[in-house]
Amino acid sequence: MNINCKGKLIDLSTPKVMGILNVTPDSFFDGGKYKNESEILVQVETMLNHGATFIDIGGYSSRPNADDVSEEEELNRVIPVIKLILKHFPDTLISIDTFRSEVAKQSIEAGAALVNDISGGKLDKNMLSTVGKLAVPYIMMHMKGNPKTMQQQTQYDDLTKEVIAYFAERIAAAHQEKINDIIIDPGFGFSKTVEQNFELLNQLELLQLTDKPILAGVSRKSMIYKTLNSTSEDALNGTTALNMVALQKGAKILRVHDVKEAIECVTLYNQLQS
């Protein structure tokens, strides 16, 4: 289960960790936290030192009801950060978290290694063909609607079945555009209620039917802090608990705000497997 990132084969048979770097003023947990170059570099260095394989950079907050951001603004947020990180840490595998093909294209040209699309190509008709031409790994997430409308779209007859059907269709569309390395993300918190998020996590192993590596992103999300009646600030322990469940159900990448704790989780999981 390898993916090719800039000529480097990453073996996902052992789970990997993706550290989140939001360069947005309004992300739900770390929005506006990294305002200048030194703060960004300190955070990236910390995540790399703690064992992150990927750094995921997003310039468009996809939290429920987030403000729309123009393409120009999104590019202004992410391109300088990609260049900054690669100047100081040239081997970093950067994933660009965007649903816009132009942002994906310019980010890969600036040195990013993967595209992480919350819409699975549904919010930009040029996304799949662009990624195919760029020949980079593609993370496709399940969501209905867009970040503004997704929380009104939580009606399912059989959630897990519908998510698998969605991926079957999206994977076929991606293959048509010659995208080879595909990772699927069930989209915890996107067009799903708290109960539905748990239902999906509980049946996560069924997504292995797609034959693609699974990325799980539960880090500090409302499914945790609403259940625990706390806040995203207090949701690290809950995140670790659910990350272990995700690993046991087949997740190959954990996308997290807290890399050190996620790596500890993976280490303990690997020990359990041996």
Phi, psi and chi 1 to 4 in degrees:
 res  aa     phi    psi   chi1   chi2   chi3   chi4
   1 MET       -   72.5 -156.2 -178.9 -107.8      -
   2 ASN  -102.1  148.3  -69.5  -33.4      -      -
   3 ILE  -123.4  146.4   59.1  166.9      -      -
   4 ASN   -98.3  110.9 -173.0  -22.5      -      -
   5 CYS  -112.9  105.5  -64.7      -      -      -
   6 LYS    53.3   42.9  -67.0  165.3   86.6  164.2
   7 GLY    82.9   -3.0      -      -      -      -
   8 LYS  -103.5  125.8 -172.7  177.0  174.9 -173.2
   9 LEU   -85.3  122.7  -74.8 -176.9      -      -
  10 ILE  -103.6  120.5  -55.2  -63.9      -      -
  11 ASP   -88.4  111.3  177.9    8.3      -      -
  12 LEU   -91.8    9.0  -65.0 -179.6      -      -
  13 SER   -67.1  -26.7   57.5      -      -      -
  14 THR  -101.2  128.2  -46.6      -      -      -
  15 PRO   -59.4  145.3  -24.1   34.2      -      -
  16 LYS  -118.9  164.7  -58.6  -67.4 -175.2  -85.8
  17 VAL  -118.8  134.9  171.2      -      -      -
  18 MET  -111.4  121.0  173.5  179.6  -80.5      -
  19 GLY   -89.7  139.0      -      -      -      -
  20 ILE   -92.5  130.1  -60.2  167.9      -      -
  21 LEU  -127.4  100.6 -176.2   76.0      -      -
  22 ASN   -90.6  117.9  -74.6  -42.8      -      -
  23 VAL  -102.3   51.5  -72.0      -      -      -
  24 THR  -122.4  149.9   51.1      -      -      -
  25 PRO   -77.1  -13.1   21.8  -27.0      -      -
  26 ASP  -131.2   25.7   58.3  -15.0      -      -
  27 SER   -70.3  153.7  -76.7      -      -      -
  28 PHE   -65.8  -30.5   77.1   95.0      -      -
  29 PHE  -109.6  -51.4  174.1   62.8      -      -
  30 ASP  -113.1   23.3   54.0    2.4      -      -
  31 GLY   -58.9  129.2      -      -      -      -
  32 GLY    74.0    6.9      -      -      -      -
  33 LYS   -74.7  -36.2 -153.7  178.6 -153.5  174.5
  34 TYR  -107.7   93.8  -47.6  113.7      -      -
  35 LYS   -97.4  -22.5  -69.8 -175.8 -170.5   63.8
  36 ASN  -134.5  173.3   59.2   43.6      -      -
  37 GLU   -58.6  -43.8  -67.0 -166.8   -7.1      -
  38 SER   -66.6  -37.2   63.5      -      -      -
  39 GLU   -65.4  -40.0  -72.7  176.4    3.7      -
  40 ILE   -63.3  -47.6  -72.6  168.5      -      -
  41 LEU   -65.6  -37.9  -70.6  171.7      -      -
  42 VAL   -62.2  -44.4  164.8      -      -      -
  43 GLN   -65.4  -43.5  177.0   61.3    9.0      -
  44 VAL   -64.3  -44.5  170.1      -      -      -
  45 GLU   -60.8  -41.2 -175.1  172.1   29.7      -
  46 THR   -60.2  -47.7  -59.0      -      -      -
  47 MET   -64.5  -41.1  -67.6 -163.6  -73.1      -
  48 LEU   -66.0  -43.5  -67.1  172.4      -      -
  49 ASN   -63.1  -31.1  -74.5  -15.6      -      -
  50 HIS   -79.9   -8.8  -76.0  156.2      -      -
  51 GLY   113.1   14.6      -      -      -      -
  52 ALA   -65.5  135.2      -      -      -      -
  53 THR   -85.3  -35.0  -61.3      -      -      -
  54 PHE  -127.4  149.4  -49.4  100.9      -      -
  55 ILE  -116.9  123.0  -57.4  -69.0      -      -
  56 ASP  -101.4  116.4 -169.4   48.0      -      -
  57 ILE  -106.8  126.8  -64.0  177.7      -      -
  58 GLY  -127.6  135.2      -      -      -      -
  59 GLY  -115.2   11.0      -      -      -      -
  60 TYR  -135.7  111.0 -173.3  117.7      -      -
  61 SER   -68.8  126.7  174.2      -      -      -
  62 SER  -106.1   18.4   53.7      -      -      -
  63 ARG   -66.9  156.7   66.8  178.8  174.3   78.9
  64 PRO   -53.6  135.6  -26.5   32.2      -      -
  65 ASN    64.3   18.9  -55.1  -46.1      -      -
  66 ALA   -63.7  153.8      -      -      -      -
  67 ASP   -69.3  147.7  -67.4  -27.1      -      -
  68 ASP   -71.6  146.4 -170.6   49.0      -      -
  69 VAL  -124.3  134.3  178.0      -      -      -
  70 SER   -68.1  157.3   72.7      -      -      -
  71 GLU   -59.8  -40.9 -173.5  171.0  -72.1      -
  72 GLU   -60.9  -44.9 -172.0 -174.3    8.3      -
  73 GLU   -64.0  -42.0  171.5   66.4   14.7      -
  74 GLU   -60.9  -44.9 -171.0 -179.8   -8.0      -
  75 LEU   -61.8  -42.0  -76.8  164.3      -      -
  76 ASN   -63.3  -27.6  -72.3  -19.6      -      -
  77 ARG   -79.5  -41.7  -71.2  176.1 -178.2 -179.5
  78 VAL   -94.9  -37.6  -62.2      -      -      -
  79 ILE   -61.6  -47.9  -58.8  -63.1      -      -
  80 PRO   -61.2  -33.1  -20.1   30.7      -      -
  81 VAL   -70.3  -41.1  173.0      -      -      -
  82 ILE   -59.6  -47.5  -68.0  168.4      -      -
  83 LYS   -63.7  -41.6  -70.2  178.5  173.9  169.7
  84 LEU   -59.6  -48.8  174.6   73.4      -      -
  85 ILE   -63.2  -44.6  -67.9  168.5      -      -
  86 LEU   -70.9  -25.1  -67.8  172.9      -      -
  87 LYS   -67.2  -39.9 -175.8  178.3  149.2 -165.6
  88 HIS   -91.5  -32.6  -68.3  -93.0      -      -
  89 PHE  -131.8   76.7  -50.1  107.0      -      -
  90 PRO   -61.2  -22.4    0.5   -3.5      -      -
  91 ASP   -89.3    1.7  -63.9  -24.4      -      -
  92 THR   -64.2  132.6  -52.3      -      -      -
  93 LEU   -92.4  105.0  -64.0  177.3      -      -
  94 ILE   -97.7  132.8  -66.4  173.8      -      -
  95 SER  -106.4  131.9  139.1      -      -      -
  96 ILE   -97.8  119.4  175.4   65.6      -      -
  97 ASP   -91.2   96.5  179.6   -4.2      -      -
  98 THR  -153.5  155.2 -174.7      -      -      -
  99 PHE  -109.9    9.9   54.0   78.8      -      -
 100 ARG  -107.1  127.8  -69.9  175.7  168.4  141.8
 101 SER   -63.9  -35.5   58.9      -      -      -
 102 GLU   -68.5  -38.7 -173.2   56.9   30.8      -
 103 VAL   -66.0  -41.4  176.4      -      -      -
 104 ALA   -59.8  -48.2      -      -      -      -
 105 LYS   -61.2  -51.3  179.5  173.3  176.7  -73.4
 106 GLN   -66.1  -31.9  -70.4 -166.3   34.4      -
 107 SER   -69.2  -43.0  -63.4      -      -      -
 108 ILE   -65.2  -41.4  -62.9  -63.1      -      -
 109 GLU   -63.2  -29.0  -74.3  166.4   -5.0      -
 110 ALA   -81.3   -7.0      -      -      -      -
 111 GLY   122.0   -0.8      -      -      -      -
 112 ALA   -67.1  160.0      -      -      -      -
 113 ALA  -113.6  -21.7      -      -      -      -
 114 LEU  -141.7  159.8  -42.0   79.5      -      -
 115 VAL  -114.5  131.1  174.4      -      -      -
 116 ASN  -119.3  107.5  178.5   12.4      -      -
 117 ASP  -115.2  113.1  178.0    1.6      -      -
 118 ILE   -64.3  -16.6   58.0  167.3      -      -
 119 SER  -104.6   -0.3   78.7      -      -      -
 120 GLY    56.4   31.1      -      -      -      -
 121 GLY    87.9    2.3      -      -      -      -
 122 LYS   -85.3  -16.4  -70.3 -155.3  155.7 -160.6
 123 LEU   -98.9   -3.3  -68.1  178.1      -      -
 124 ASP  -148.8  111.5 -178.2  -22.0      -      -
 125 LYS   -64.5  -15.9   63.8 -177.7 -171.2  -43.5
 126 ASN   -93.0   -2.8  -62.4  -40.5      -      -
 127 MET   -61.2  -51.6 -179.7   59.4   99.6      -
 128 LEU   -64.4  -42.4  -64.3 -177.4      -      -
 129 SER   -66.1  -35.8   60.9      -      -      -
 130 THR   -63.8  -47.8  -60.2      -      -      -
 131 VAL   -63.6  -38.8  174.2      -      -      -
 132 GLY   -59.1  -43.8      -      -      -      -
 133 LYS   -68.4  -36.0  -72.0 -171.9 -167.2   92.2
 134 LEU   -72.9  -19.9  -67.4  166.0      -      -
 135 ALA    55.4   51.5      -      -      -      -
 136 VAL  -123.0  159.9  -67.1      -      -      -
 137 PRO   -62.7  150.2  -23.1   34.4      -      -
 138 TYR  -130.5  122.9 -177.6   59.8      -      -
 139 ILE   -98.5  120.4  -58.0  165.3      -      -
 140 MET  -111.6  130.8   51.7  167.6   68.3      -
 141 MET  -108.3  154.9 -166.6 -172.2   80.6      -
 142 HIS   -92.1  126.5  173.6  -91.0      -      -
 143 MET  -155.5  151.6  169.4  177.6   69.0      -
 144 LYS  -109.6  139.9  -67.6 -155.8  -75.6 -166.7
 145 GLY    73.6 -141.2      -      -      -      -
 146 ASN  -136.5  175.4   60.2   47.1      -      -
 147 PRO   -54.9  -29.5  -30.5   37.2      -      -
 148 LYS   -72.7  -34.5  -88.8 -113.4 -174.9  -72.8
 149 THR  -107.3  -10.1   63.6      -      -      -
 150 MET   -60.8  -33.3   62.5 -176.0  179.8      -
 151 GLN   -76.3   -7.0  -69.5  -45.7  100.5      -
 152 GLN   -90.6   -5.2  -76.4   79.6   59.2      -
 153 GLN  -115.5   69.1  -58.1 -168.5   45.3      -
 154 THR  -119.1   23.7   56.6      -      -      -
 155 GLN   -92.8  123.5  -69.2   75.1   38.3      -
 156 TYR  -138.7  146.4  -58.7   89.8      -      -
 157 ASP   -81.2  -45.8  -67.3  -32.0      -      -
 158 ASP  -143.5   98.6 -178.2  -29.1      -      -
 159 LEU   -53.5  -55.6  173.0   61.6      -      -
 160 THR   -62.6  -40.9  -54.0      -      -      -
 161 LYS   -61.6  -42.2 -155.2  160.9  149.4 -172.3
 162 GLU   -68.7  -36.1  -73.1  178.2   47.2      -
 163 VAL   -65.9  -42.1  169.2      -      -      -
 164 ILE   -64.6  -41.6  -67.7  168.4      -      -
 165 ALA   -63.1  -40.5      -      -      -      -
 166 TYR   -59.0  -46.9  164.8   91.6      -      -
 167 PHE   -67.1  -37.4  -78.1  126.1      -      -
 168 ALA   -57.7  -44.6      -      -      -      -
 169 GLU   -68.6  -44.1 -173.8  -87.8  -39.9      -
 170 ARG   -68.3  -38.4  -68.0  -78.0   83.1 -159.4
 171 ILE   -65.2  -41.7  -70.7  165.6      -      -
 172 ALA   -61.3  -43.0      -      -      -      -
 173 ALA   -64.1  -39.2      -      -      -      -
 174 ALA   -68.0  -40.2      -      -      -      -
 175 HIS   -62.9  -35.8  -78.4  157.8      -      -
 176 GLN   -59.7  -30.4  -71.9 -114.9  -80.8      -
 177 GLU   -94.9   15.7  -62.2  -67.4  -10.0      -
 178 LYS    65.4   30.3  -49.8  -84.5 -170.7  -69.3
 179 ILE   -84.1  118.7  -59.4  175.4      -      -
 180 ASN   -89.8  -48.3  -63.8  -37.7      -      -
 181 ASP   -96.8  107.5  -67.5  -24.5      -      -
 182 ILE  -119.8  135.1  -61.4  168.9      -      -
 183 ILE  -122.1  138.7  -66.4  157.2      -      -
 184 ILE  -108.8  142.6   62.5  166.4      -      -
 185 ASP  -127.1  113.7  172.4   -3.2      -      -
 186 PRO   -63.5  -13.2   16.0  -25.7      -      -
 187 GLY    76.4   54.2      -      -      -      -
 188 PHE   -59.5  129.9  -67.2  106.8      -      -
 189 GLY    89.2   -6.4      -      -      -      -
 190 PHE  -105.2  115.7  -71.3   82.1      -      -
 191 SER    49.6   41.8   48.0      -      -      -
 192 LYS  -145.3  140.7  -61.9  165.7 -169.8   78.7
 193 THR   -78.1  169.2   63.1      -      -      -
 194 VAL   -54.5  -46.2  168.9      -      -      -
 195 GLU   -62.5  -41.2  -66.7   70.7   28.8      -
 196 GLN   -66.0  -35.9  -73.1  167.8  -21.8      -
 197 ASN   -59.9  -41.2  -74.7  -44.7      -      -
 198 PHE   -71.0  -37.6  -82.2   94.5      -      -
 199 GLU   -59.1  -44.6 -179.7 -171.9  -20.7      -
 200 LEU   -67.6  -42.8 -167.5   54.3      -      -
 201 LEU   -63.2  -38.5  179.2   58.6      -      -
 202 ASN   -66.4  -24.3 -161.4   26.9      -      -
 203 GLN  -112.6   18.7  -60.2 -177.6  -15.8      -
 204 LEU   -56.3  -33.4 -167.3   67.5      -      -
 205 GLU   -60.9  -24.4   68.2  -85.5   13.4      -
 206 LEU   -66.3  -23.8  -62.7  177.2      -      -
 207 LEU   -69.3  -12.7  -92.3   62.2      -      -
 208 GLN   -66.2  -13.8  -64.9 -179.5   36.8      -
 209 LEU   -57.9  -26.3  -73.3  168.0      -      -
 210 THR   -73.8  -15.3   61.9      -      -      -
 211 ASP    66.9   23.3 -148.0   22.8      -      -
 212 LYS  -120.0  149.7  -59.8  -65.9  179.9 -161.8
 213 PRO   -60.8  143.8  -10.6   18.3      -      -
 214 ILE  -104.0  132.1  -62.0  165.0      -      -
 215 LEU  -103.4  132.3  178.0  150.6      -      -
 216 ALA  -113.9  126.1      -      -      -      -
 217 GLY  -122.9   88.0      -      -      -      -
 218 VAL  -109.7   -1.0  -61.0      -      -      -
 219 SER   -52.5  115.8 -178.1      -      -      -
 220 ARG    56.7   23.4  -63.4 -177.6  178.4  -91.5
 221 LYS   -81.0  167.6  -76.5 -172.6  175.9  168.7
 222 SER   -65.5  -24.8   63.0      -      -      -
 223 MET   -58.3  -28.4   65.8 -177.4  -71.6      -
 224 ILE   -84.5  -57.2  -63.9  168.0      -      -
 225 TYR   -75.1  -24.9   63.6   78.2      -      -
 226 LYS   -71.9  -37.8  -76.2 -179.2  176.4  166.2
 227 THR   -65.6  -36.9  -57.5      -      -      -
 228 LEU   -91.1   -1.0  -61.7  176.1      -      -
 229 ASN    57.6   44.0 -155.4    4.7      -      -
 230 SER  -130.4 -143.2   67.1      -      -      -
 231 THR  -134.1  169.9   63.1      -      -      -
 232 SER   -61.9  -31.7   60.0      -      -      -
 233 GLU   -61.6  -31.9  -80.6   71.1   31.8      -
 234 ASP   -99.4   15.5  -68.2  -35.6      -      -
 235 ALA  -101.2   14.9      -      -      -      -
 236 LEU   -69.7  -44.8  175.3   54.5      -      -
 237 ASN   -61.1  -43.6 -173.3   45.6      -      -
 238 GLY   -63.6  -37.2      -      -      -      -
 239 THR   -60.0  -46.0  -63.5      -      -      -
 240 THR   -61.8  -41.7  -58.2      -      -      -
 241 ALA   -59.8  -45.9      -      -      -      -
 242 LEU   -76.5  -28.4  -64.7 -167.5      -      -
 243 ASN   -61.5  -39.5  -84.7  -21.0      -      -
 244 MET   -64.6  -40.3 -176.3   58.0   98.0      -
 245 VAL   -61.1  -45.0  174.0      -      -      -
 246 ALA   -59.9  -42.9      -      -      -      -
 247 LEU   -62.9  -43.1  -69.5  170.8      -      -
 248 GLN   -67.2  -21.2  -69.2 -176.4  -47.3      -
 249 LYS  -100.3   12.5  -70.7  179.7  171.7  -73.2
 250 GLY   107.8    3.1      -      -      -      -
 251 ALA   -63.9  138.1      -      -      -      -
 252 LYS  -107.7  -17.7  -64.6  -58.7  180.0 -167.9
 253 ILE  -133.9  131.9  -59.9  176.0      -      -
 254 LEU  -105.4  121.6  -61.9  176.9      -      -
 255 ARG   -99.0  115.9 -178.6 -179.4  178.0  -84.2
 256 VAL  -140.1  159.8  -60.9      -      -      -
 257 HIS   -85.6  -25.9  -60.8   89.0      -      -
 258 ASP  -118.8   95.6  -50.7  -86.3      -      -
 259 VAL   -71.2  -43.0  171.3      -      -      -
 260 LYS   -54.8  -47.9  177.9  172.0  173.5  -83.7
 261 GLU   -68.4  -35.2  -70.5   79.3   -0.8      -
 262 ALA   -68.1  -39.5      -      -      -      -
 263 ILE   -64.1  -39.6  -69.9  -74.9      -      -
 264 GLU   -60.6  -41.0  -71.6  178.4   -9.4      -
 265 CYS   -60.4  -46.9 -156.9      -      -      -
 266 VAL   -62.9  -42.3  169.9      -      -      -
 267 THR   -60.3  -45.2  -56.7      -      -      -
 268 LEU   -66.9  -38.9  -65.5  169.8      -      -
 269 TYR   -61.1  -46.5  167.3   79.0      -      -
 270 ASN   -60.3  -38.5  -72.2  -19.6      -      -
 271 GLN   -64.8  -39.7 -170.9   63.8   33.8      -
 272 LEU   -61.1  -38.8  -88.2  173.1      -      -
 273 GLN   -71.5  -29.1  -60.7  -50.7  -57.3      -
 274 SER   -80.8      -   64.9      -      -      -
